[in-house]
């Protein structure tokens, strides 16, 4: 094993894994990239809803239906219905747990955290299958 074996592409995305995670919680409209929530999403606690929504944003970006993956708290609140008083502590906690990255464009799930997000959603819902 050489040092070259340690290199990874930070942009590499496991699309199959992302689809496996999301199929229980969201649907994406063709053409518009509008995210629609399933009944299973409605049963998630707020942290699970945030993760599923931000993973859906990642999928919409990967499908070329939006230019930006990251989203600001106000946009998350508007799209998910999670009020700011609940949302902001959830975003902080998920960021502290390294499940989210934050920059000037807002929050997103980094590719290296997708497996962690999957595990959290599995615990929260019991809906996902390996």
Backbone as XML, in Angstrom:
<?xml version="1.0"?>
<chain id="A" units="angstrom">
  <residue number="1" name="UNK">
    <atom name="N" x="0.848" y="-1.184" z="0.000"/>
    <atom name="CA" x="0.000" y="0.000" z="0.000"/>
    <atom name="C" x="0.884" y="1.233" z="0.000"/>
  </residue>
  <residue number="2" name="UNK">
    <atom name="N" x="0.640" y="2.107" z="-0.945"/>
    <atom name="CA" x="1.378" y="3.357" z="-1.016"/>
    <atom name="C" x="0.506" y="4.517" z="-0.584"/>
  </residue>
  <residue number="3" name="UNK">
    <atom name="N" x="1.134" y="5.680" z="-0.484"/>
    <atom name="CA" x="0.386" y="6.874" z="-0.084"/>
    <atom name="C" x="-0.721" y="7.210" z="-1.070"/>
  </residue>
  <residue number="4" name="UNK">
    <atom name="N" x="-0.519" y="6.875" z="-2.335"/>
    <atom name="CA" x="-1.544" y="7.139" z="-3.342"/>
    <atom name="C" x="-2.863" y="6.439" z="-3.003"/>
  </residue>
  <residue number="5" name="UNK">
    <atom name="N" x="-2.789" y="5.299" z="-2.300"/>
    <atom name="CA" x="-3.989" y="4.545" z="-1.940"/>
    <atom name="C" x="-4.841" y="5.280" z="-0.911"/>
  </residue>
  <residue number="6" name="UNK">
    <atom name="N" x="-4.276" y="6.299" z="-0.272"/>
    <atom name="CA" x="-5.005" y="7.074" z="0.728"/>
    <atom name="C" x="-5.832" y="8.197" z="0.115"/>
  </residue>
  <residue number="7" name="UNK">
    <atom name="N" x="-5.567" y="8.506" z="-1.144"/>
    <atom name="CA" x="-6.254" y="9.619" z="-1.789"/>
    <atom name="C" x="-7.686" y="9.243" z="-2.158"/>
  </residue>
  <residue number="8" name="UNK">
    <atom name="N" x="-8.610" y="10.141" z="-1.852"/>
    <atom name="CA" x="-10.006" y="9.961" z="-2.234"/>
    <atom name="C" x="-10.483" y="11.214" z="-2.952"/>
  </residue>
  <residue number="9" name="UNK">
    <atom name="N" x="-11.493" y="11.048" z="-3.750"/>
    <atom name="CA" x="-12.104" y="12.175" z="-4.450"/>
    <atom name="C" x="-13.221" y="12.719" z="-3.555"/>
  </residue>
  <residue number="10" name="UNK">
    <atom name="N" x="-13.068" y="13.940" z="-3.036"/>
    <atom name="CA" x="-14.101" y="14.479" z="-2.141"/>
    <atom name="C" x="-15.433" y="14.715" z="-2.848"/>
  </residue>
  <residue number="11" name="UNK">
    <atom name="N" x="-15.426" y="14.734" z="-4.170"/>
    <atom name="CA" x="-16.659" y="14.931" z="-4.933"/>
    <atom name="C" x="-17.337" y="13.609" z="-5.287"/>
  </residue>
  <residue number="12" name="UNK">
    <atom name="N" x="-16.650" y="12.480" z="-5.015"/>
    <atom name="CA" x="-17.230" y="11.178" z="-5.352"/>
    <atom name="C" x="-18.490" y="10.949" z="-4.526"/>
  </residue>
  <residue number="13" name="UNK">
    <atom name="N" x="-19.547" y="10.544" z="-5.189"/>
    <atom name="CA" x="-20.837" y="10.360" z="-4.538"/>
    <atom name="C" x="-21.362" y="8.972" z="-4.867"/>
  </residue>
  <residue number="14" name="UNK">
    <atom name="N" x="-21.735" y="8.228" z="-3.839"/>
    <atom name="CA" x="-22.338" y="6.916" z="-4.022"/>
    <atom name="C" x="-23.831" y="7.130" z="-4.281"/>
  </residue>
  <residue number="15" name="UNK">
    <atom name="N" x="-24.187" y="7.243" z="-5.545"/>
    <atom name="CA" x="-25.573" y="7.533" z="-5.933"/>
    <atom name="C" x="-26.529" y="6.417" z="-5.519"/>
  </residue>
  <residue number="16" name="UNK">
    <atom name="N" x="-26.069" y="5.188" z="-5.582"/>
    <atom name="CA" x="-26.919" y="4.063" z="-5.201"/>
    <atom name="C" x="-27.242" y="4.119" z="-3.710"/>
  </residue>
  <residue number="17" name="UNK">
    <atom name="N" x="-26.248" y="4.391" z="-2.891"/>
    <atom name="CA" x="-26.468" y="4.523" z="-1.456"/>
    <atom name="C" x="-27.432" y="5.664" z="-1.164"/>
  </residue>
  <residue number="18" name="UNK">
    <atom name="N" x="-27.232" y="6.788" z="-1.831"/>
    <atom name="CA" x="-28.099" y="7.944" z="-1.628"/>
    <atom name="C" x="-29.548" y="7.596" z="-1.994"/>
  </residue>
  <residue number="19" name="UNK">
    <atom name="N" x="-29.742" y="6.911" z="-3.105"/>
    <atom name="CA" x="-31.087" y="6.508" z="-3.516"/>
    <atom name="C" x="-31.708" y="5.543" z="-2.504"/>
  </residue>
  <residue number="20" name="UNK">
    <atom name="N" x="-30.916" y="4.617" z="-1.986"/>
    <atom name="CA" x="-31.405" y="3.665" z="-0.995"/>
    <atom name="C" x="-31.900" y="4.384" z="0.253"/>
  </residue>
  <residue number="21" name="UNK">
    <atom name="N" x="-31.154" y="5.361" z="0.684"/>
    <atom name="CA" x="-31.528" y="6.122" z="1.876"/>
    <atom name="C" x="-32.810" y="6.911" z="1.624"/>
  </residue>
  <residue number="22" name="UNK">
    <atom name="N" x="-32.869" y="7.585" z="0.505"/>
    <atom name="CA" x="-33.926" y="8.562" z="0.266"/>
    <atom name="C" x="-35.262" y="7.982" z="-0.170"/>
  </residue>
  <residue number="23" name="UNK">
    <atom name="N" x="-35.261" y="6.811" z="-0.785"/>
    <atom name="CA" x="-36.503" y="6.316" z="-1.389"/>
    <atom name="C" x="-37.644" y="6.176" z="-0.392"/>
  </residue>
  <residue number="24" name="UNK">
    <atom name="N" x="-37.357" y="5.983" z="0.882"/>
    <atom name="CA" x="-38.417" y="5.876" z="1.891"/>
    <atom name="C" x="-38.989" y="7.239" z="2.277"/>
  </residue>
  <residue number="25" name="UNK">
    <atom name="N" x="-38.227" y="8.300" z="2.054"/>
    <atom name="CA" x="-38.581" y="9.596" z="2.634"/>
    <atom name="C" x="-38.959" y="10.695" z="1.652"/>
  </residue>
  <residue number="26" name="UNK">
    <atom name="N" x="-38.420" y="10.656" z="0.442"/>
    <atom name="CA" x="-38.662" y="11.756" z="-0.495"/>
    <atom name="C" x="-38.843" y="11.246" z="-1.918"/>
  </residue>
  <residue number="27" name="UNK">
    <atom name="N" x="-39.475" y="12.086" z="-2.704"/>
    <atom name="CA" x="-39.565" y="11.921" z="-4.149"/>
    <atom name="C" x="-39.105" y="13.234" z="-4.755"/>
  </residue>
  <residue number="28" name="UNK">
    <atom name="N" x="-38.542" y="13.178" z="-5.952"/>
    <atom name="CA" x="-38.065" y="14.378" z="-6.639"/>
    <atom name="C" x="-38.786" y="14.493" z="-7.969"/>
  </residue>
  <residue number="29" name="UNK">
    <atom name="N" x="-39.397" y="15.640" z="-8.184"/>
    <atom name="CA" x="-40.126" y="15.859" z="-9.434"/>
    <atom name="C" x="-39.153" y="16.009" z="-10.601"/>
  </residue>
  <residue number="30" name="UNK">
    <atom name="N" x="-39.456" y="15.303" z="-11.685"/>
    <atom name="CA" x="-38.658" y="15.422" z="-12.909"/>
    <atom name="C" x="-38.721" y="16.863" z="-13.395"/>
  </residue>
  <residue number="31" name="UNK">
    <atom name="N" x="-37.614" y="17.314" z="-13.917"/>
    <atom name="CA" x="-37.572" y="18.643" z="-14.529"/>
    <atom name="C" x="-37.388" y="19.782" z="-13.543"/>
  </residue>
  <residue number="32" name="UNK">
    <atom name="N" x="-38.168" y="19.793" z="-12.468"/>
    <atom name="CA" x="-38.093" y="20.920" z="-11.532"/>
    <atom name="C" x="-37.169" y="20.654" z="-10.351"/>
  </residue>
  <residue number="33" name="UNK">
    <atom name="N" x="-36.998" y="19.380" z="-9.987"/>
    <atom name="CA" x="-36.188" y="19.057" z="-8.821"/>
    <atom name="C" x="-36.901" y="19.337" z="-7.508"/>
  </residue>
  <residue number="34" name="UNK">
    <atom name="N" x="-38.199" y="19.607" z="-7.565"/>
    <atom name="CA" x="-38.955" y="19.866" z="-6.346"/>
    <atom name="C" x="-38.978" y="18.614" z="-5.478"/>
  </residue>
  <residue number="35" name="UNK">
    <atom name="N" x="-38.667" y="18.795" z="-4.209"/>
    <atom name="CA" x="-38.618" y="17.682" z="-3.257"/>
    <atom name="C" x="-40.002" y="17.518" z="-2.631"/>
  </residue>
  <residue number="36" name="UNK">
    <atom name="N" x="-40.522" y="16.299" z="-2.713"/>
    <atom name="CA" x="-41.811" y="15.951" z="-2.105"/>
    <atom name="C" x="-41.563" y="14.929" z="-0.999"/>
  </residue>
  <residue number="37" name="UNK">
    <atom name="N" x="-42.232" y="15.083" z="0.110"/>
    <atom name="CA" x="-42.027" y="14.208" z="1.258"/>
    <atom name="C" x="-43.056" y="13.084" z="1.292"/>
  </residue>
  <residue number="38" name="UNK">
    <atom name="N" x="-42.613" y="11.895" z="1.706"/>
    <atom name="CA" x="-43.486" y="10.743" z="1.852"/>
    <atom name="C" x="-44.047" y="10.711" z="3.280"/>
  </residue>
  <residue number="39" name="UNK">
    <atom name="N" x="-45.047" y="9.865" z="3.525"/>
    <atom name="CA" x="-45.550" y="9.720" z="4.893"/>
    <atom name="C" x="-44.453" y="9.307" z="5.889"/>
  </residue>
  <residue number="40" name="UNK">
    <atom name="N" x="-43.479" y="8.521" z="5.450"/>
    <atom name="CA" x="-42.391" y="8.113" z="6.351"/>
    <atom name="C" x="-41.571" y="9.320" z="6.805"/>
  </residue>
  <residue number="41" name="UNK">
    <atom name="N" x="-41.377" y="10.305" z="5.930"/>
    <atom name="CA" x="-40.654" y="11.525" z="6.312"/>
    <atom name="C" x="-41.398" y="12.241" z="7.433"/>
  </residue>
  <residue number="42" name="UNK">
    <atom name="N" x="-42.724" y="12.274" z="7.322"/>
    <atom name="CA" x="-43.536" y="12.958" z="8.326"/>
    <atom name="C" x="-43.405" y="12.334" z="9.707"/>
  </residue>
  <residue number="43" name="UNK">
    <atom name="N" x="-43.048" y="11.059" z="9.777"/>
    <atom name="CA" x="-42.912" y="10.377" z="11.068"/>
    <atom name="C" x="-41.519" y="10.542" z="11.682"/>
  </residue>
  <residue number="44" name="UNK">
    <atom name="N" x="-40.577" y="11.110" z="10.938"/>
    <atom name="CA" x="-39.226" y="11.304" z="11.460"/>
    <atom name="C" x="-39.208" y="12.424" z="12.497"/>
  </residue>
  <residue number="45" name="UNK">
    <atom name="N" x="-38.300" y="12.325" z="13.485"/>
    <atom name="CA" x="-38.076" y="13.468" z="14.366"/>
    <atom name="C" x="-37.352" y="14.567" z="13.580"/>
  </residue>
  <residue number="46" name="UNK">
    <atom name="N" x="-37.318" y="15.769" z="14.120"/>
    <atom name="CA" x="-36.732" y="16.919" z="13.401"/>
    <atom name="C" x="-35.327" y="16.655" z="12.861"/>
  </residue>
  <residue number="47" name="UNK">
    <atom name="N" x="-34.401" y="16.055" z="13.630"/>
    <atom name="CA" x="-33.067" y="15.816" z="13.048"/>
    <atom name="C" x="-33.111" y="14.902" z="11.822"/>
  </residue>
  <residue number="48" name="UNK">
    <atom name="N" x="-33.973" y="13.900" z="11.852"/>
    <atom name="CA" x="-34.108" y="13.010" z="10.707"/>
    <atom name="C" x="-34.695" y="13.719" z="9.505"/>
  </residue>
  <residue number="49" name="UNK">
    <atom name="N" x="-35.676" y="14.581" z="9.746"/>
    <atom name="CA" x="-36.273" y="15.351" z="8.649"/>
    <atom name="C" x="-35.232" y="16.256" z="7.992"/>
  </residue>
  <residue number="50" name="UNK">
    <atom name="N" x="-34.411" y="16.899" z="8.830"/>
    <atom name="CA" x="-33.370" y="17.791" z="8.299"/>
    <atom name="C" x="-32.376" y="16.990" z="7.467"/>
  </residue>
  <residue number="51" name="UNK">
    <atom name="N" x="-31.910" y="15.866" z="8.000"/>
    <atom name="CA" x="-30.952" y="15.046" z="7.246"/>
    <atom name="C" x="-31.552" y="14.554" z="5.933"/>
  </residue>
  <residue number="52" name="UNK">
    <atom name="N" x="-32.783" y="14.057" z="5.976"/>
    <atom name="CA" x="-33.406" y="13.557" z="4.751"/>
    <atom name="C" x="-33.569" y="14.681" z="3.730"/>
  </residue>
  <residue number="53" name="UNK">
    <atom name="N" x="-33.972" y="15.857" z="4.193"/>
    <atom name="CA" x="-34.130" y="16.988" z="3.272"/>
    <atom name="C" x="-32.787" y="17.384" z="2.652"/>
  </residue>
  <residue number="54" name="UNK">
    <atom name="N" x="-31.738" y="17.473" z="3.477"/>
    <atom name="CA" x="-30.437" y="17.883" z="2.946"/>
    <atom name="C" x="-29.822" y="16.803" z="2.057"/>
  </residue>
  <residue number="55" name="UNK">
    <atom name="N" x="-30.083" y="15.540" z="2.351"/>
    <atom name="CA" x="-29.652" y="14.475" z="1.441"/>
    <atom name="C" x="-30.417" y="14.564" z="0.120"/>
  </residue>
  <residue number="56" name="UNK">
    <atom name="N" x="-31.682" y="14.922" z="0.193"/>
    <atom name="CA" x="-32.462" y="15.104" z="-1.038"/>
    <atom name="C" x="-31.893" y="16.251" z="-1.867"/>
  </residue>
  <residue number="57" name="UNK">
    <atom name="N" x="-31.460" y="17.320" z="-1.208"/>
    <atom name="CA" x="-30.802" y="18.425" z="-1.923"/>
    <atom name="C" x="-29.551" y="17.921" z="-2.637"/>
  </residue>
  <residue number="58" name="UNK">
    <atom name="N" x="-28.816" y="17.033" z="-1.978"/>
    <atom name="CA" x="-27.620" y="16.448" z="-2.594"/>
    <atom name="C" x="-28.018" y="15.671" z="-3.847"/>
  </residue>
  <residue number="59" name="UNK">
    <atom name="N" x="-29.099" y="14.914" z="-3.770"/>
    <atom name="CA" x="-29.565" y="14.141" z="-4.918"/>
    <atom name="C" x="-30.021" y="15.057" z="-6.049"/>
  </residue>
  <residue number="60" name="UNK">
    <atom name="N" x="-30.751" y="16.103" z="-5.709"/>
    <atom name="CA" x="-31.219" y="17.057" z="-6.722"/>
    <atom name="C" x="-30.030" y="17.694" z="-7.433"/>
  </residue>
  <residue number="61" name="UNK">
    <atom name="N" x="-29.002" y="18.023" z="-6.665"/>
    <atom name="CA" x="-27.771" y="18.588" z="-7.258"/>
    <atom name="C" x="-27.095" y="17.559" z="-8.162"/>
  </residue>
  <residue number="62" name="UNK">
    <atom name="N" x="-26.987" y="16.317" z="-7.691"/>
    <atom name="CA" x="-26.340" y="15.256" z="-8.479"/>
    <atom name="C" x="-27.105" y="14.980" z="-9.777"/>
  </residue>
  <residue number="63" name="UNK">
    <atom name="N" x="-28.411" y="15.190" z="-9.751"/>
    <atom name="CA" x="-29.226" y="15.005" z="-10.955"/>
    <atom name="C" x="-29.164" y="16.205" z="-11.896"/>
  </residue>
  <residue number="64" name="UNK">
    <atom name="N" x="-28.459" y="17.251" z="-11.482"/>
    <atom name="CA" x="-28.313" y="18.437" z="-12.314"/>
    <atom name="C" x="-29.550" y="19.319" z="-12.338"/>
  </residue>
  <residue number="65" name="UNK">
    <atom name="N" x="-30.396" y="19.217" z="-11.316"/>
    <atom name="CA" x="-31.639" y="19.977" z="-11.282"/>
    <atom name="C" x="-31.543" y="21.254" z="-10.455"/>
  </residue>
  <residue number="66" name="UNK">
    <atom name="N" x="-30.394" y="21.488" z="-9.850"/>
    <atom name="CA" x="-30.125" y="22.736" z="-9.141"/>
    <atom name="C" x="-28.624" y="22.993" z="-9.193"/>
  </residue>
  <residue number="67" name="UNK">
    <atom name="N" x="-28.254" y="24.246" z="-9.075"/>
    <atom name="CA" x="-26.834" y="24.590" z="-9.100"/>
    <atom name="C" x="-26.196" y="24.455" z="-7.733"/>
  </residue>
  <residue number="68" name="UNK">
    <atom name="N" x="-26.984" y="24.732" z="-6.684"/>
    <atom name="CA" x="-26.447" y="24.710" z="-5.332"/>
    <atom name="C" x="-27.047" y="23.581" z="-4.519"/>
  </residue>
  <residue number="69" name="UNK">
    <atom name="N" x="-26.188" y="22.909" z="-3.784"/>
    <atom name="CA" x="-26.648" y="21.869" z="-2.854"/>
    <atom name="C" x="-26.943" y="22.476" z="-1.492"/>
  </residue>
  <residue number="70" name="UNK">
    <atom name="N" x="-26.056" y="23.330" z="-1.022"/>
    <atom name="CA" x="-26.202" y="23.923" z="0.309"/>
    <atom name="C" x="-27.424" y="24.825" z="0.358"/>
  </residue>
  <residue number="71" name="UNK">
    <atom name="N" x="-28.012" y="24.916" z="1.538"/>
    <atom name="CA" x="-29.233" y="25.689" z="1.699"/>
    <atom name="C" x="-29.211" y="26.390" z="3.065"/>
  </residue>
  <residue number="72" name="UNK">
    <atom name="N" x="-29.735" y="27.604" z="3.075"/>
    <atom name="CA" x="-29.764" y="28.406" z="4.294"/>
    <atom name="C" x="-30.893" y="27.956" z="5.224"/>
  </residue>
  <residue number="73" name="UNK">
    <atom name="N" x="-30.755" y="28.220" z="6.525"/>
    <atom name="CA" x="-31.794" y="27.812" z="7.480"/>
    <atom name="C" x="-33.195" y="28.292" z="7.116"/>
  </residue>
  <residue number="74" name="UNK">
    <atom name="N" x="-33.334" y="29.522" z="6.642"/>
    <atom name="CA" x="-34.657" y="30.035" z="6.269"/>
    <atom name="C" x="-35.284" y="29.188" z="5.156"/>
  </residue>
  <residue number="75" name="UNK">
    <atom name="N" x="-34.456" y="28.754" z="4.207"/>
    <atom name="CA" x="-34.963" y="27.919" z="3.122"/>
    <atom name="C" x="-35.362" y="26.536" z="3.645"/>
  </residue>
  <residue number="76" name="UNK">
    <atom name="N" x="-34.567" y="25.991" z="4.564"/>
    <atom name="CA" x="-34.906" y="24.694" z="5.158"/>
    <atom name="C" x="-36.239" y="24.816" z="5.889"/>
  </residue>
  <residue number="77" name="UNK">
    <atom name="N" x="-36.385" y="25.886" z="6.659"/>
    <atom name="CA" x="-37.626" y="26.124" z="7.398"/>
    <atom name="C" x="-38.822" y="26.215" z="6.445"/>
  </residue>
  <residue number="78" name="UNK">
    <atom name="N" x="-38.665" y="26.967" z="5.373"/>
    <atom name="CA" x="-39.749" y="27.154" z="4.405"/>
    <atom name="C" x="-40.136" y="25.829" z="3.727"/>
  </residue>
  <residue number="79" name="UNK">
    <atom name="N" x="-39.150" y="25.032" z="3.351"/>
    <atom name="CA" x="-39.435" y="23.797" z="2.620"/>
    <atom name="C" x="-39.892" y="22.649" z="3.508"/>
  </residue>
  <residue number="80" name="UNK">
    <atom name="N" x="-39.417" y="22.614" z="4.745"/>
    <atom name="CA" x="-39.749" y="21.485" z="5.623"/>
    <atom name="C" x="-40.869" y="21.789" z="6.603"/>
  </residue>
  <residue number="81" name="UNK">
    <atom name="N" x="-41.088" y="23.067" z="6.883"/>
    <atom name="CA" x="-42.086" y="23.433" z="7.878"/>
    <atom name="C" x="-41.578" y="23.349" z="9.303"/>
  </residue>
  <residue number="82" name="UNK">
    <atom name="N" x="-40.308" y="23.021" z="9.478"/>
    <atom name="CA" x="-39.715" y="22.966" z="10.823"/>
    <atom name="C" x="-39.428" y="24.394" z="11.258"/>
  </residue>
  <residue number="83" name="UNK">
    <atom name="N" x="-40.018" y="24.822" z="12.338"/>
    <atom name="CA" x="-39.864" y="26.200" z="12.815"/>
    <atom name="C" x="-38.425" y="26.472" z="13.250"/>
  </residue>
  <residue number="84" name="UNK">
    <atom name="N" x="-37.996" y="27.732" z="13.087"/>
    <atom name="CA" x="-36.627" y="28.143" z="13.385"/>
    <atom name="C" x="-36.167" y="27.815" z="14.790"/>
  </residue>
  <residue number="85" name="UNK">
    <atom name="N" x="-37.071" y="27.930" z="15.776"/>
    <atom name="CA" x="-36.710" y="27.639" z="17.160"/>
    <atom name="C" x="-36.348" y="26.183" z="17.383"/>
  </residue>
  <residue number="86" name="UNK">
    <atom name="N" x="-36.877" y="25.304" z="16.557"/>
    <atom name="CA" x="-36.526" y="23.884" z="16.582"/>
    <atom name="C" x="-35.375" y="23.614" z="15.630"/>
  </residue>
  <residue number="87" name="UNK">
    <atom name="N" x="-35.431" y="24.234" z="14.465"/>
    <atom name="CA" x="-34.468" y="23.961" z="13.400"/>
    <atom name="C" x="-33.038" y="24.354" z="13.751"/>
  </residue>
  <residue number="88" name="UNK">
    <atom name="N" x="-32.840" y="25.549" z="14.252"/>
    <atom name="CA" x="-31.480" y="26.034" z="14.482"/>
    <atom name="C" x="-30.694" y="25.177" z="15.489"/>
  </residue>
  <residue number="89" name="UNK">
    <atom name="N" x="-31.288" y="24.757" z="16.612"/>
    <atom name="CA" x="-30.544" y="23.851" z="17.499"/>
    <atom name="C" x="-30.242" y="22.499" z="16.836"/>
  </residue>
  <residue number="90" name="UNK">
    <atom name="N" x="-31.154" y="22.022" z="15.992"/>
    <atom name="CA" x="-30.918" y="20.771" z="15.274"/>
    <atom name="C" x="-29.744" y="20.935" z="14.314"/>
  </residue>
  <residue number="91" name="UNK">
    <atom name="N" x="-29.718" y="22.027" z="13.567"/>
    <atom name="CA" x="-28.601" y="22.276" z="12.647"/>
    <atom name="C" x="-27.284" y="22.358" z="13.399"/>
  </residue>
  <residue number="92" name="UNK">
    <atom name="N" x="-27.281" y="23.037" z="14.527"/>
    <atom name="CA" x="-26.055" y="23.157" z="15.326"/>
    <atom name="C" x="-25.587" y="21.786" z="15.806"/>
  </residue>
  <residue number="93" name="UNK">
    <atom name="N" x="-26.530" y="20.986" z="16.315"/>
    <atom name="CA" x="-26.169" y="19.654" z="16.816"/>
    <atom name="C" x="-25.620" y="18.774" z="15.698"/>
  </residue>
  <residue number="94" name="UNK">
    <atom name="N" x="-26.304" y="18.754" z="14.545"/>
    <atom name="CA" x="-25.836" y="17.933" z="13.429"/>
    <atom name="C" x="-24.490" y="18.416" z="12.905"/>
  </residue>
  <residue number="95" name="UNK">
    <atom name="N" x="-24.275" y="19.724" z="12.922"/>
    <atom name="CA" x="-22.978" y="20.275" z="12.521"/>
    <atom name="C" x="-21.901" y="19.866" z="13.535"/>
  </residue>
  <residue number="96" name="UNK">
    <atom name="N" x="-22.201" y="19.974" z="14.814"/>
    <atom name="CA" x="-21.245" y="19.577" z="15.857"/>
    <atom name="C" x="-20.899" y="18.094" z="15.759"/>
  </residue>
  <residue number="97" name="UNK">
    <atom name="N" x="-21.872" y="17.282" z="15.338"/>
    <atom name="CA" x="-21.648" y="15.840" z="15.179"/>
    <atom name="C" x="-21.004" y="15.493" z="13.837"/>
  </residue>
  <residue number="98" name="UNK">
    <atom name="N" x="-20.664" y="16.520" z="13.049"/>
    <atom name="CA" x="-20.001" y="16.380" z="11.753"/>
    <atom name="C" x="-20.853" y="15.686" z="10.699"/>
  </residue>
  <residue number="99" name="UNK">
    <atom name="N" x="-22.170" y="15.772" z="10.877"/>
    <atom name="CA" x="-23.084" y="15.263" z="9.863"/>
    <atom name="C" x="-23.393" y="16.328" z="8.825"/>
  </residue>
  <residue number="100" name="UNK">
    <atom name="N" x="-23.108" y="17.594" z="9.155"/>
    <atom name="CA" x="-23.349" y="18.708" z="8.238"/>
    <atom name="C" x="-22.113" y="19.573" z="8.116"/>
  </residue>
  <residue number="101" name="UNK">
    <atom name="N" x="-21.933" y="20.131" z="6.926"/>
    <atom name="CA" x="-20.962" y="21.195" z="6.682"/>
    <atom name="C" x="-21.739" y="22.496" z="6.573"/>
  </residue>
  <residue number="102" name="UNK">
    <atom name="N" x="-21.081" y="23.577" z="6.931"/>
    <atom name="CA" x="-21.709" y="24.889" z="6.870"/>
    <atom name="C" x="-20.744" y="25.855" z="6.202"/>
  </residue>
  <residue number="103" name="UNK">
    <atom name="N" x="-21.268" y="26.636" z="5.239"/>
    <atom name="CA" x="-20.483" y="27.698" z="4.622"/>
    <atom name="C" x="-21.419" y="28.858" z="4.303"/>
  </residue>
  <residue number="104" name="UNK">
    <atom name="N" x="-20.955" y="29.810" z="3.525"/>
    <atom name="CA" x="-21.757" y="31.001" z="3.231"/>
    <atom name="C" x="-23.058" y="30.660" z="2.494"/>
  </residue>
  <residue number="105" name="UNK">
    <atom name="N" x="-23.068" y="29.547" z="1.755"/>
    <atom name="CA" x="-24.270" y="29.143" z="1.021"/>
    <atom name="C" x="-25.277" y="28.431" z="1.910"/>
  </residue>
  <residue number="106" name="UNK">
    <atom name="N" x="-24.846" y="27.977" z="3.079"/>
    <atom name="CA" x="-25.747" y="27.290" z="3.989"/>
    <atom name="C" x="-25.201" y="25.951" z="4.439"/>
  </residue>
  <residue number="107" name="UNK">
    <atom name="N" x="-26.116" y="25.016" z="4.681"/>
    <atom name="CA" x="-25.777" y="23.691" z="5.204"/>
    <atom name="C" x="-25.920" y="22.629" z="4.127"/>
  </residue>
  <residue number="108" name="UNK">
    <atom name="N" x="-25.083" y="21.596" z="4.226"/>
    <atom name="CA" x="-25.189" y="20.428" z="3.363"/>
    <atom name="C" x="-24.573" y="19.238" z="4.070"/>
  </residue>
  <residue number="109" name="UNK">
    <atom name="N" x="-24.930" y="18.051" z="3.615"/>
    <atom name="CA" x="-24.342" y="16.825" z="4.144"/>
    <atom name="C" x="-23.093" y="16.526" z="3.321"/>
  </residue>
  <residue number="110" name="UNK">
    <atom name="N" x="-21.907" y="16.499" z="3.958"/>
    <atom name="CA" x="-20.706" y="16.156" z="3.178"/>
    <atom name="C" x="-20.762" y="14.683" z="2.758"/>
  </residue>
  <residue number="111" name="UNK">
    <atom name="N" x="-20.168" y="14.372" z="1.631"/>
    <atom name="CA" x="-20.212" y="13.005" z="1.108"/>
    <atom name="C" x="-19.711" y="11.981" z="2.111"/>
  </residue>
  <residue number="112" name="UNK">
    <atom name="N" x="-18.689" y="12.331" z="2.880"/>
    <atom name="CA" x="-18.123" y="11.365" z="3.824"/>
    <atom name="C" x="-19.054" y="11.094" z="5.002"/>
  </residue>
  <residue number="113" name="UNK">
    <atom name="N" x="-20.125" y="11.877" z="5.158"/>
    <atom name="CA" x="-21.071" y="11.688" z="6.262"/>
    <atom name="C" x="-22.343" y="10.960" z="5.836"/>
  </residue>
  <residue number="114" name="UNK">
    <atom name="N" x="-22.433" y="10.532" z="4.597"/>
    <atom name="CA" x="-23.659" y="9.889" z="4.122"/>
    <atom name="C" x="-23.942" y="8.597" z="4.890"/>
  </residue>
  <residue number="115" name="UNK">
    <atom name="N" x="-22.925" y="7.792" z="5.134"/>
    <atom name="CA" x="-23.119" y="6.552" z="5.901"/>
    <atom name="C" x="-23.599" y="6.854" z="7.314"/>
  </residue>
  <residue number="116" name="UNK">
    <atom name="N" x="-23.040" y="7.874" z="7.948"/>
    <atom name="CA" x="-23.488" y="8.267" z="9.290"/>
    <atom name="C" x="-24.938" y="8.736" z="9.260"/>
  </residue>
  <residue number="117" name="UNK">
    <atom name="N" x="-25.292" y="9.498" z="8.236"/>
    <atom name="CA" x="-26.670" y="9.965" z="8.090"/>
    <atom name="C" x="-27.610" y="8.770" z="7.909"/>
  </residue>
  <residue number="118" name="UNK">
    <atom name="N" x="-27.191" y="7.794" z="7.125"/>
    <atom name="CA" x="-28.000" y="6.588" z="6.916"/>
    <atom name="C" x="-28.254" y="5.886" z="8.243"/>
  </residue>
  <residue number="119" name="UNK">
    <atom name="N" x="-27.210" y="5.723" z="9.039"/>
    <atom name="CA" x="-27.354" y="5.050" z="10.334"/>
    <atom name="C" x="-28.316" y="5.817" z="11.240"/>
  </residue>
  <residue number="120" name="UNK">
    <atom name="N" x="-28.216" y="7.140" z="11.239"/>
    <atom name="CA" x="-29.098" y="7.941" z="12.076"/>
    <atom name="C" x="-30.549" y="7.806" z="11.614"/>
  </residue>
  <residue number="121" name="UNK">
    <atom name="N" x="-30.770" y="7.835" z="10.316"/>
    <atom name="CA" x="-32.123" y="7.697" z="9.787"/>
    <atom name="C" x="-32.674" y="6.296" z="10.044"/>
  </residue>
  <residue number="122" name="UNK">
    <atom name="N" x="-31.820" y="5.288" z="9.982"/>
    <atom name="CA" x="-32.261" y="3.925" z="10.296"/>
    <atom name="C" x="-32.726" y="3.824" z="11.743"/>
  </residue>
  <residue number="123" name="UNK">
    <atom name="N" x="-31.958" y="4.407" z="12.641"/>
    <atom name="CA" x="-32.342" y="4.391" z="14.057"/>
    <atom name="C" x="-33.655" y="5.145" z="14.273"/>
  </residue>
  <residue number="124" name="UNK">
    <atom name="N" x="-33.800" y="6.259" z="13.563"/>
    <atom name="CA" x="-34.969" y="7.105" z="13.748"/>
    <atom name="C" x="-36.240" y="6.505" z="13.160"/>
  </residue>
  <residue number="125" name="UNK">
    <atom name="N" x="-36.097" y="5.706" z="12.127"/>
    <atom name="CA" x="-37.297" y="5.262" z="11.425"/>
    <atom name="C" x="-37.488" y="3.765" z="11.324"/>
  </residue>
  <residue number="126" name="UNK">
    <atom name="N" x="-36.389" y="3.014" z="11.280"/>
    <atom name="CA" x="-36.512" y="1.588" z="11.023"/>
    <atom name="C" x="-36.981" y="1.289" z="9.606"/>
  </residue>
  <residue number="127" name="UNK">
    <atom name="N" x="-37.024" y="2.330" z="8.743"/>
    <atom name="CA" x="-37.570" y="2.204" z="7.383"/>
    <atom name="C" x="-36.556" y="1.701" z="6.357"/>
  </residue>
  <residue number="128" name="UNK">
    <atom name="N" x="-35.269" y="1.910" z="6.620"/>
    <atom name="CA" x="-34.267" y="1.625" z="5.588"/>
    <atom name="C" x="-33.810" y="0.176" z="5.625"/>
  </residue>
  <residue number="129" name="UNK">
    <atom name="N" x="-33.532" y="-0.320" z="4.480"/>
    <atom name="CA" x="-32.958" y="-1.657" z="4.344"/>
    <atom name="C" x="-31.571" y="-1.509" z="3.752"/>
  </residue>
  <residue number="130" name="UNK">
    <atom name="N" x="-30.667" y="-2.390" z="4.127"/>
    <atom name="CA" x="-29.285" y="-2.321" z="3.624"/>
    <atom name="C" x="-29.220" y="-2.597" z="2.134"/>
  </residue>
</chain>
